[in-house]
């Protein structure tokens, strides 16, 4: 869903506008059908409190889901840097020509991984993906040939390290694709719309409290923005900085 890919530009203003309209619609309904009965208002207040409590819990659980995914992406970036650095050292066990080729390819590969974390453009991401796949094929070929000619535990160690390098990129890509389901967003937004309508409906004097009706839409819209921003790896304001890969690249030279 394109709105979730641009939290600041699309989701924040759009969600605020929709929920503010819901609150004002509830206030408009309250102005035309006032409820003065004590029993009716008490029952309505109980339902309103339960709805707001449930909305807060759902937002909290969804934020926890987004934060867990964010931490997973950070940890996988660290594991990816460690795998590349370890394999760079294990290249010493290869013949001289194969070792030099493997190190050169690993340097190029690390730079491509840094580009993956830093870009926002979809076309550039596709180009990085193709370049990464080509480098992975070359890296595997660079260690496969020496391992096939000399089958010993040391060669197996080098092959195992290269396997970790390739697998770590796959785990990272899977984590970046793993986002909050669209159905969860739809249910949460629907609940927020209902809650804002009920808040507007509960206003005793909607004309006087019109500005106050914007408070809840604004707060919930900020919460939605924060969740979507953390959950959007390439498009959010809060992004994962490849600090481990950035620290690794100078040591590879």
HELIX and SHEET records of a PDB file:
HELIX    1   1 UNK A    2  UNK A    5  1                                   4    
HELIX    2   2 UNK A    7  UNK A   11  3                                   5    
HELIX    3   3 UNK A   12  UNK A   32  1                                  21    
HELIX    4   4 UNK A   38  UNK A   90  1                                  53    
HELIX    5   5 UNK A   91  UNK A   93  5                                   3    
HELIX    6   6 UNK A   96  UNK A  118  1                                  23    
HELIX    7   7 UNK A  122  UNK A  149  1                                  28    
HELIX    8   8 UNK A  153  UNK A  177  1                                  25    
HELIX    9   9 UNK A  182  UNK A  201  1                                  20    
HELIX   10  10 UNK A  213  UNK A  231  1                                  19    
HELIX   11  11 UNK A  243  UNK A  251  1                                   9    
END                                                                             
